Amino acid sequence: MPREIIIIECTEARALGKPPSRYVTTRNKKSLRTPGRLEKVKFNPSLQRRTIHRELR
């Protein structure tokens, strides 16, 4: 199966001392566009704004 399930976590919440938001999504293992960690802009409910979420390993 070429897709894998990953967890992405907010990068800004820990620096501010708030609980980080986490999302579960999938990524294509064989994609040449995302060789490193996946980053997406998602909503963080504890900060009440959109922030960058990075893949956990």
N, CA, C, O and CB atoms as a CASP TS submission, in Angstrom:
PFRMAT TS
TARGET T0000
AUTHOR 0000-0000-0000
METHOD Language model
MODEL 1
PARENT N/A
ATOM      1  N   MET     1       0.848  -1.179   0.000  1.00  0.00           N
ATOM      2  CA  MET     1       0.000   0.000   0.000  1.00  0.00           C
ATOM      3  C   MET     1       0.898   1.249   0.000  1.00  0.00           C
ATOM      4  O   MET     1       1.764   1.370   0.867  1.00  0.00           O
ATOM      5  CB  MET     1      -0.968  -0.005   1.235  1.00  0.00           C
ATOM      6  N   PRO     2       0.717   2.165  -0.936  1.00  0.00           N
ATOM      7  CA  PRO     2       1.616   3.325  -1.034  1.00  0.00           C
ATOM      8  C   PRO     2       1.327   4.453  -0.059  1.00  0.00           C
ATOM      9  O   PRO     2       2.124   5.387   0.030  1.00  0.00           O
ATOM     10  CB  PRO     2       1.560   3.869  -2.404  1.00  0.00           C
ATOM     11  N   ARG     3       0.220   4.409   0.679  1.00  0.00           N
ATOM     12  CA  ARG     3      -0.094   5.483   1.622  1.00  0.00           C
ATOM     13  C   ARG     3       0.143   4.998   3.052  1.00  0.00           C
ATOM     14  O   ARG     3      -0.106   3.836   3.374  1.00  0.00           O
ATOM     15  CB  ARG     3      -1.562   5.964   1.444  1.00  0.00           C
ATOM     16  N   GLU     4       0.629   5.909   3.907  1.00  0.00           N
ATOM     17  CA  GLU     4       0.836   5.575   5.308  1.00  0.00           C
ATOM     18  C   GLU     4       0.102   6.581   6.184  1.00  0.00           C
ATOM     19  O   GLU     4      -0.060   7.741   5.806  1.00  0.00           O
ATOM     20  CB  GLU     4       2.341   5.546   5.652  1.00  0.00           C
ATOM     21  N   ILE     5      -0.335   6.136   7.343  1.00  0.00           N
ATOM     22  CA  ILE     5      -1.046   6.994   8.294  1.00  0.00           C
ATOM     23  C   ILE     5      -0.005   7.699   9.159  1.00  0.00           C
ATOM     24  O   ILE     5       0.901   7.065   9.700  1.00  0.00           O
ATOM     25  CB  ILE     5      -2.053   6.165   9.178  1.00  0.00           C
ATOM     26  N   ILE     6      -0.148   9.024   9.281  1.00  0.00           N
ATOM     27  CA  ILE     6       0.788   9.819  10.071  1.00  0.00           C
ATOM     28  C   ILE     6       0.024  10.710  11.045  1.00  0.00           C
ATOM     29  O   ILE     6      -1.179  10.920  10.889  1.00  0.00           O
ATOM     30  CB  ILE     6       1.692  10.671   9.154  1.00  0.00           C
ATOM     31  N   ILE     7       0.721  11.228  12.040  1.00  0.00           N
ATOM     32  CA  ILE     7       0.156  12.173  13.007  1.00  0.00           C
ATOM     33  C   ILE     7       0.907  13.487  12.845  1.00  0.00           C
ATOM     34  O   ILE     7       2.138  13.501  12.822  1.00  0.00           O
ATOM     35  CB  ILE     7       0.259  11.630  14.489  1.00  0.00           C
ATOM     36  N   ILE     8       0.166  14.599  12.731  1.00  0.00           N
ATOM     37  CA  ILE     8       0.803  15.912  12.660  1.00  0.00           C
ATOM     38  C   ILE     8       0.434  16.691  13.921  1.00  0.00           C
ATOM     39  O   ILE     8      -0.692  16.600  14.411  1.00  0.00           O
ATOM     40  CB  ILE     8       0.368  16.689  11.366  1.00  0.00           C
ATOM     41  N   GLU     9       1.399  17.459  14.442  1.00  0.00           N
ATOM     42  CA  GLU     9       1.229  18.184  15.703  1.00  0.00           C
ATOM     43  C   GLU     9       1.601  19.648  15.521  1.00  0.00           C
ATOM     44  O   GLU     9       2.476  19.981  14.721  1.00  0.00           O
ATOM     45  CB  GLU     9       2.083  17.549  16.821  1.00  0.00           C
ATOM     46  N   CYS    10       0.934  20.515  16.267  1.00  0.00           N
ATOM     47  CA  CYS    10       1.182  21.955  16.210  1.00  0.00           C
ATOM     48  C   CYS    10       2.595  22.275  16.691  1.00  0.00           C
ATOM     49  O   CYS    10       3.070  21.694  17.667  1.00  0.00           O
ATOM     50  CB  CYS    10       0.145  22.715  17.059  1.00  0.00           C
ATOM     51  N   THR    11       3.265  23.197  16.005  1.00  0.00           N
ATOM     52  CA  THR    11       4.629  23.568  16.360  1.00  0.00           C
ATOM     53  C   THR    11       4.681  24.770  17.293  1.00  0.00           C
ATOM     54  O   THR    11       5.689  24.963  17.973  1.00  0.00           O
ATOM     55  CB  THR    11       5.423  23.860  15.114  1.00  0.00           C
ATOM     56  N   GLU    12       3.640  25.577  17.347  1.00  0.00           N
ATOM     57  CA  GLU    12       3.667  26.817  18.121  1.00  0.00           C
ATOM     58  C   GLU    12       3.108  26.678  19.540  1.00  0.00           C
ATOM     59  O   GLU    12       3.446  27.483  20.408  1.00  0.00           O
ATOM     60  CB  GLU    12       2.896  27.871  17.391  1.00  0.00           C
ATOM     61  N   ALA    13       2.274  25.692  19.790  1.00  0.00           N
ATOM     62  CA  ALA    13       1.571  25.600  21.075  1.00  0.00           C
ATOM     63  C   ALA    13       2.511  25.289  22.241  1.00  0.00           C
ATOM     64  O   ALA    13       2.339  25.856  23.320  1.00  0.00           O
ATOM     65  CB  ALA    13       0.493  24.533  20.997  1.00  0.00           C
ATOM     66  N   ARG    14       3.478  24.426  22.064  1.00  0.00           N
ATOM     67  CA  ARG    14       4.383  24.068  23.160  1.00  0.00           C
ATOM     68  C   ARG    14       5.237  25.243  23.596  1.00  0.00           C
ATOM     69  O   ARG    14       5.536  25.380  24.782  1.00  0.00           O
ATOM     70  CB  ARG    14       5.277  22.913  22.749  1.00  0.00           C
ATOM     71  N   ALA    15       5.630  26.083  22.670  1.00  0.00           N
ATOM     72  CA  ALA    15       6.434  27.252  23.007  1.00  0.00           C
ATOM     73  C   ALA    15       5.631  28.240  23.864  1.00  0.00           C
ATOM     74  O   ALA    15       6.198  28.971  24.676  1.00  0.00           O
ATOM     75  CB  ALA    15       6.935  27.940  21.723  1.00  0.00           C
ATOM     76  N   LEU    16       4.320  28.254  23.674  1.00  0.00           N
ATOM     77  CA  LEU    16       3.455  29.161  24.443  1.00  0.00           C
ATOM     78  C   LEU    16       2.906  28.510  25.704  1.00  0.00           C
ATOM     79  O   LEU    16       2.187  29.159  26.464  1.00  0.00           O
ATOM     80  CB  LEU    16       2.302  29.637  23.581  1.00  0.00           C
ATOM     81  N   GLY    17       3.231  27.238  25.944  1.00  0.00           N
ATOM     82  CA  GLY    17       2.771  26.559  27.149  1.00  0.00           C
ATOM     83  C   GLY    17       1.339  26.063  27.091  1.00  0.00           C
ATOM     84  O   GLY    17       0.726  25.838  28.135  1.00  0.00           O
ATOM     85  N   LYS    18       0.800  25.890  25.912  1.00  0.00           N
ATOM     86  CA  LYS    18      -0.570  25.404  25.737  1.00  0.00           C
ATOM     87  C   LYS    18      -0.524  23.972  25.203  1.00  0.00           C
ATOM     88  O   LYS    18       0.503  23.540  24.678  1.00  0.00           O
ATOM     89  CB  LYS    18      -1.379  26.332  24.771  1.00  0.00           C
ATOM     90  N   PRO    19      -1.632  23.233  25.333  1.00  0.00           N
ATOM     91  CA  PRO    19      -1.634  21.864  24.804  1.00  0.00           C
ATOM     92  C   PRO    19      -1.615  21.869  23.269  1.00  0.00           C
ATOM     93  O   PRO    19      -2.380  22.608  22.650  1.00  0.00           O
ATOM     94  CB  PRO    19      -2.871  21.091  25.319  1.00  0.00           C
ATOM     95  N   PRO    20      -0.754  21.058  22.653  1.00  0.00           N
ATOM     96  CA  PRO    20      -0.692  21.035  21.189  1.00  0.00           C
ATOM     97  C   PRO    20      -1.863  20.265  20.599  1.00  0.00           C
ATOM     98  O   PRO    20      -2.335  19.289  21.183  1.00  0.00           O
ATOM     99  CB  PRO    20       0.626  20.417  20.720  1.00  0.00           C
ATOM    100  N   SER    21      -2.321  20.704  19.453  1.00  0.00           N
ATOM    101  CA  SER    21      -3.378  19.976  18.756  1.00  0.00           C
ATOM    102  C   SER    21      -2.727  18.963  17.824  1.00  0.00           C
ATOM    103  O   SER    21      -1.657  19.212  17.268  1.00  0.00           O
ATOM    104  CB  SER    21      -4.316  20.950  17.964  1.00  0.00           C
ATOM    105  N   ARG    22      -3.380  17.828  17.661  1.00  0.00           N
ATOM    106  CA  ARG    22      -2.869  16.771  16.793  1.00  0.00           C
ATOM    107  C   ARG    22      -3.953  16.345  15.823  1.00  0.00           C
ATOM    108  O   ARG    22      -5.133  16.299  16.171  1.00  0.00           O
ATOM    109  CB  ARG    22      -2.375  15.565  17.619  1.00  0.00           C
ATOM    110  N   TYR    23      -3.542  16.035  14.606  1.00  0.00           N
ATOM    111  CA  TYR    23      -4.431  15.536  13.572  1.00  0.00           C
ATOM    112  C   TYR    23      -3.856  14.254  13.000  1.00  0.00           C
ATOM    113  O   TYR    23      -2.638  14.078  12.972  1.00  0.00           O
ATOM    114  CB  TYR    23      -4.640  16.589  12.464  1.00  0.00           C
ATOM    115  N   VAL    24      -4.718  13.361  12.543  1.00  0.00           N
ATOM    116  CA  VAL    24      -4.307  12.129  11.878  1.00  0.00           C
ATOM    117  C   VAL    24      -4.632  12.284  10.401  1.00  0.00           C
ATOM    118  O   VAL    24      -5.751  12.652  10.043  1.00  0.00           O
ATOM    119  CB  VAL    24      -5.019  10.865  12.495  1.00  0.00           C
ATOM    120  N   THR    25      -3.663  12.006   9.547  1.00  0.00           N
ATOM    121  CA  THR    25      -3.844  12.125   8.111  1.00  0.00           C
ATOM    122  C   THR    25      -3.003  11.060   7.423  1.00  0.00           C
ATOM    123  O   THR    25      -2.338  10.267   8.089  1.00  0.00           O
ATOM    124  CB  THR    25      -3.462  13.544   7.613  1.00  0.00           C
ATOM    125  N   THR    26      -3.028  11.038   6.106  1.00  0.00           N
ATOM    126  CA  THR    26      -2.232  10.070   5.353  1.00  0.00           C
ATOM    127  C   THR    26      -1.293  10.804   4.414  1.00  0.00           C
ATOM    128  O   THR    26      -1.528  11.956   4.050  1.00  0.00           O
ATOM    129  CB  THR    26      -3.140   9.099   4.563  1.00  0.00           C
ATOM    130  N   ARG    27      -0.230  10.122   4.029  1.00  0.00           N
ATOM    131  CA  ARG    27       0.686  10.672   3.040  1.00  0.00           C
ATOM    132  C   ARG    27       1.125   9.566   2.099  1.00  0.00           C
ATOM    133  O   ARG    27       1.062   8.384   2.436  1.00  0.00           O
ATOM    134  CB  ARG    27       1.907  11.332   3.719  1.00  0.00           C
ATOM    135  N   ASN    28       1.564   9.958   0.929  1.00  0.00           N
ATOM    136  CA  ASN    28       2.040   9.028  -0.071  1.00  0.00           C
ATOM    137  C   ASN    28       3.511   8.726   0.199  1.00  0.00           C
ATOM    138  O   ASN    28       4.334   9.641   0.181  1.00  0.00           O
ATOM    139  CB  ASN    28       1.837   9.595  -1.499  1.00  0.00           C
ATOM    140  N   LYS    29       3.858   7.480   0.446  1.00  0.00           N
ATOM    141  CA  LYS    29       5.236   7.093   0.730  1.00  0.00           C
ATOM    142  C   LYS    29       6.163   7.348  -0.451  1.00  0.00           C
ATOM    143  O   LYS    29       7.319   7.729  -0.271  1.00  0.00           O
ATOM    144  CB  LYS    29       5.293   5.634   1.116  1.00  0.00           C
ATOM    145  N   LYS    30       5.655   7.138  -1.648  1.00  0.00           N
ATOM    146  CA  LYS    30       6.490   7.188  -2.847  1.00  0.00           C
ATOM    147  C   LYS    30       6.554   8.560  -3.512  1.00  0.00           C
ATOM    148  O   LYS    30       7.161   8.699  -4.574  1.00  0.00           O
ATOM    149  CB  LYS    30       5.991   6.196  -3.834  1.00  0.00           C
ATOM    150  N   SER    31       5.941   9.567  -2.910  1.00  0.00           N
ATOM    151  CA  SER    31       5.926  10.894  -3.513  1.00  0.00           C
ATOM    152  C   SER    31       7.301  11.549  -3.426  1.00  0.00           C
ATOM    153  O   SER    31       7.940  11.533  -2.374  1.00  0.00           O
ATOM    154  CB  SER    31       4.876  11.776  -2.832  1.00  0.00           C
ATOM    155  N   LEU    32       7.741  12.114  -4.518  1.00  0.00           N
ATOM    156  CA  LEU    32       9.018  12.825  -4.541  1.00  0.00           C
ATOM    157  C   LEU    32       8.877  14.252  -4.044  1.00  0.00           C
ATOM    158  O   LEU    32       9.881  14.914  -3.783  1.00  0.00           O
ATOM    159  CB  LEU    32       9.595  12.825  -5.945  1.00  0.00           C
ATOM    160  N   ARG    33       7.647  14.741  -3.907  1.00  0.00           N
ATOM    161  CA  ARG    33       7.414  16.121  -3.465  1.00  0.00           C
ATOM    162  C   ARG    33       7.588  16.297  -1.969  1.00  0.00           C
ATOM    163  O   ARG    33       7.883  17.403  -1.515  1.00  0.00           O
ATOM    164  CB  ARG    33       6.030  16.563  -3.859  1.00  0.00           C
ATOM    165  N   THR    34       7.412  15.226  -1.181  1.00  0.00           N
ATOM    166  CA  THR    34       7.530  15.326   0.273  1.00  0.00           C
ATOM    167  C   THR    34       8.538  14.310   0.803  1.00  0.00           C
ATOM    168  O   THR    34       8.144  13.326   1.430  1.00  0.00           O
ATOM    169  CB  THR    34       6.159  15.114   0.942  1.00  0.00           C
ATOM    170  N   PRO    35       9.825  14.529   0.565  1.00  0.00           N
ATOM    171  CA  PRO    35      10.813  13.567   1.059  1.00  0.00           C
ATOM    172  C   PRO    35      11.041  13.665   2.571  1.00  0.00           C
ATOM    173  O   PRO    35      11.394  12.674   3.210  1.00  0.00           O
ATOM    174  CB  PRO    35      12.128  13.771   0.337  1.00  0.00           C
ATOM    175  N   GLY    36      10.840  14.858   3.145  1.00  0.00           N
ATOM    176  CA  GLY    36      11.053  15.051   4.587  1.00  0.00           C
ATOM    177  C   GLY    36       9.748  14.944   5.346  1.00  0.00           C
ATOM    178  O   GLY    36       8.841  14.207   4.958  1.00  0.00           O
ATOM    179  N   ARG    37       9.668  15.692   6.434  1.00  0.00           N
ATOM    180  CA  ARG    37       8.454  15.689   7.239  1.00  0.00           C
ATOM    181  C   ARG    37       7.382  16.553   6.588  1.00  0.00           C
ATOM    182  O   ARG    37       7.664  17.630   6.064  1.00  0.00           O
ATOM    183  CB  ARG    37       8.748  16.185   8.662  1.00  0.00           C
ATOM    184  N   LEU    38       6.163  16.066   6.631  1.00  0.00           N
ATOM    185  CA  LEU    38       5.030  16.764   6.048  1.00  0.00           C
ATOM    186  C   LEU    38       4.620  17.932   6.937  1.00  0.00           C
ATOM    187  O   LEU    38       4.592  17.791   8.159  1.00  0.00           O
ATOM    188  CB  LEU    38       3.850  15.805   5.840  1.00  0.00           C
ATOM    189  N   GLU    39       4.302  19.079   6.347  1.00  0.00           N
ATOM    190  CA  GLU    39       3.810  20.247   7.079  1.00  0.00           C
ATOM    191  C   GLU    39       2.509  20.715   6.450  1.00  0.00           C
ATOM    192  O   GLU    39       2.395  20.814   5.229  1.00  0.00           O
ATOM    193  CB  GLU    39       4.862  21.393   7.084  1.00  0.00           C
ATOM    194  N   LYS    40       1.535  21.001   7.294  1.00  0.00           N
ATOM    195  CA  LYS    40       0.251  21.525   6.837  1.00  0.00           C
ATOM    196  C   LYS    40      -0.192  22.633   7.774  1.00  0.00           C
ATOM    197  O   LYS    40       0.191  22.654   8.944  1.00  0.00           O
ATOM    198  CB  LYS    40      -0.819  20.405   6.764  1.00  0.00           C
ATOM    199  N   VAL    41      -0.994  23.549   7.267  1.00  0.00           N
ATOM    200  CA  VAL    41      -1.576  24.603   8.095  1.00  0.00           C
ATOM    201  C   VAL    41      -2.963  24.125   8.510  1.00  0.00           C
ATOM    202  O   VAL    41      -3.845  23.931   7.674  1.00  0.00           O
ATOM    203  CB  VAL    41      -1.642  25.988   7.327  1.00  0.00           C
ATOM    204  N   LYS    42      -3.142  23.937   9.832  1.00  0.00           N
ATOM    205  CA  LYS    42      -4.398  23.448  10.379  1.00  0.00           C
ATOM    206  C   LYS    42      -4.828  24.349  11.536  1.00  0.00           C
ATOM    207  O   LYS    42      -4.030  25.135  12.047  1.00  0.00           O
ATOM    208  CB  LYS    42      -4.262  21.973  10.846  1.00  0.00           C
ATOM    209  N   PHE    43      -6.081  24.234  11.943  1.00  0.00           N
ATOM    210  CA  PHE    43      -6.619  25.043  13.032  1.00  0.00           C
ATOM    211  C   PHE    43      -6.244  24.437  14.380  1.00  0.00           C
ATOM    212  O   PHE    43      -6.379  23.231  14.586  1.00  0.00           O
ATOM    213  CB  PHE    43      -8.149  25.170  12.908  1.00  0.00           C
ATOM    214  N   ASN    44      -5.772  25.284  15.298  1.00  0.00           N
ATOM    215  CA  ASN    44      -5.467  24.863  16.663  1.00  0.00           C
ATOM    216  C   ASN    44      -6.538  25.461  17.576  1.00  0.00           C
ATOM    217  O   ASN    44      -6.591  26.681  17.733  1.00  0.00           O
ATOM    218  CB  ASN    44      -4.014  25.315  17.100  1.00  0.00           C
ATOM    219  N   PRO    45      -7.396  24.628  18.184  1.00  0.00           N
ATOM    220  CA  PRO    45      -8.480  25.168  19.014  1.00  0.00           C
ATOM    221  C   PRO    45      -8.018  25.860  20.291  1.00  0.00           C
ATOM    222  O   PRO    45      -8.703  26.759  20.777  1.00  0.00           O
ATOM    223  CB  PRO    45      -9.412  24.071  19.378  1.00  0.00           C
ATOM    224  N   SER    46      -6.885  25.469  20.842  1.00  0.00           N
ATOM    225  CA  SER    46      -6.436  26.120  22.069  1.00  0.00           C
ATOM    226  C   SER    46      -5.865  27.513  21.808  1.00  0.00           C
ATOM    227  O   SER    46      -5.920  28.375  22.685  1.00  0.00           O
ATOM    228  CB  SER    46      -5.395  25.261  22.760  1.00  0.00           C
ATOM    229  N   LEU    47      -5.318  27.740  20.614  1.00  0.00           N
ATOM    230  CA  LEU    47      -4.799  29.066  20.251  1.00  0.00           C
ATOM    231  C   LEU    47      -5.816  29.892  19.461  1.00  0.00           C
ATOM    232  O   LEU    47      -5.627  31.093  19.266  1.00  0.00           O
ATOM    233  CB  LEU    47      -3.519  28.917  19.437  1.00  0.00           C
ATOM    234  N   GLN    48      -6.884  29.253  19.011  1.00  0.00           N
ATOM    235  CA  GLN    48      -7.949  29.902  18.245  1.00  0.00           C
ATOM    236  C   GLN    48      -7.435  30.531  16.945  1.00  0.00           C
ATOM    237  O   GLN    48      -7.873  31.616  16.563  1.00  0.00           O
ATOM    238  CB  GLN    48      -8.621  30.967  19.097  1.00  0.00           C
ATOM    239  N   ARG    49      -6.511  29.851  16.272  1.00  0.00           N
ATOM    240  CA  ARG    49      -6.016  30.334  14.977  1.00  0.00           C
ATOM    241  C   ARG    49      -5.384  29.183  14.212  1.00  0.00           C
ATOM    242  O   ARG    49      -5.206  28.087  14.743  1.00  0.00           O
ATOM    243  CB  ARG    49      -4.993  31.487  15.165  1.00  0.00           C
ATOM    244  N   ARG    50      -5.051  29.449  12.967  1.00  0.00           N
ATOM    245  CA  ARG    50      -4.405  28.456  12.121  1.00  0.00           C
ATOM    246  C   ARG    50      -2.896  28.499  12.343  1.00  0.00           C
ATOM    247  O   ARG    50      -2.300  29.577  12.349  1.00  0.00           O
ATOM    248  CB  ARG    50      -4.748  28.696  10.632  1.00  0.00           C
ATOM    249  N   THR    51      -2.280  27.341  12.523  1.00  0.00           N
ATOM    250  CA  THR    51      -0.851  27.250  12.767  1.00  0.00           C
ATOM    251  C   THR    51      -0.255  26.136  11.922  1.00  0.00           C
ATOM    252  O   THR    51      -0.977  25.328  11.338  1.00  0.00           O
ATOM    253  CB  THR    51      -0.565  27.013  14.258  1.00  0.00           C
ATOM    254  N   ILE    52       1.068  26.100  11.864  1.00  0.00           N
ATOM    255  CA  ILE    52       1.766  25.055  11.122  1.00  0.00           C
ATOM    256  C   ILE    52       1.829  23.798  11.975  1.00  0.00           C
ATOM    257  O   ILE    52       2.226  23.846  13.139  1.00  0.00           O
ATOM    258  CB  ILE    52       3.192  25.515  10.712  1.00  0.00           C
ATOM    259  N   HIS    53       1.436  22.677  11.391  1.00  0.00           N
ATOM    260  CA  HIS    53       1.495  21.378  12.048  1.00  0.00           C
ATOM    261  C   HIS    53       2.504  20.524  11.298  1.00  0.00           C
ATOM    262  O   HIS    53       2.457  20.427  10.072  1.00  0.00           O
ATOM    263  CB  HIS    53       0.088  20.690  12.094  1.00  0.00           C
ATOM    264  N   ARG    54       3.423  19.901  12.044  1.00  0.00           N
ATOM    265  CA  ARG    54       4.497  19.099  11.450  1.00  0.00           C
ATOM    266  C   ARG    54       4.337  17.631  11.826  1.00  0.00           C
ATOM    267  O   ARG    54       3.845  17.302  12.905  1.00  0.00           O
ATOM    268  CB  ARG    54       5.877  19.618  11.903  1.00  0.00           C
ATOM    269  N   GLU    55       4.758  16.765  10.927  1.00  0.00           N
ATOM    270  CA  GLU    55       4.660  15.316  11.127  1.00  0.00           C
ATOM    271  C   GLU    55       5.527  14.848  12.297  1.00  0.00           C
ATOM    272  O   GLU    55       6.661  15.296  12.461  1.00  0.00           O
ATOM    273  CB  GLU    55       5.070  14.578   9.849  1.00  0.00           C
ATOM    274  N   LEU    56       4.976  13.942  13.106  1.00  0.00           N
ATOM    275  CA  LEU    56       5.731  13.322  14.198  1.00  0.00           C
ATOM    276  C   LEU    56       6.378  12.052  13.682  1.00  0.00           C
ATOM    277  O   LEU    56       5.830  11.384  12.805  1.00  0.00           O
ATOM    278  CB  LEU    56       4.815  13.017  15.423  1.00  0.00           C
ATOM    279  N   ARG    57       7.544  11.715  14.222  1.00  0.00           N
ATOM    280  CA  ARG    57       8.207  10.460  13.824  1.00  0.00           C
ATOM    281  C   ARG    57       8.465   9.628  15.042  1.00  0.00           C
ATOM    282  O   ARG    57       9.014   8.532  14.937  1.00  0.00           O
ATOM    283  CB  ARG    57       9.528  10.727  13.072  1.00  0.00           C
TER
END
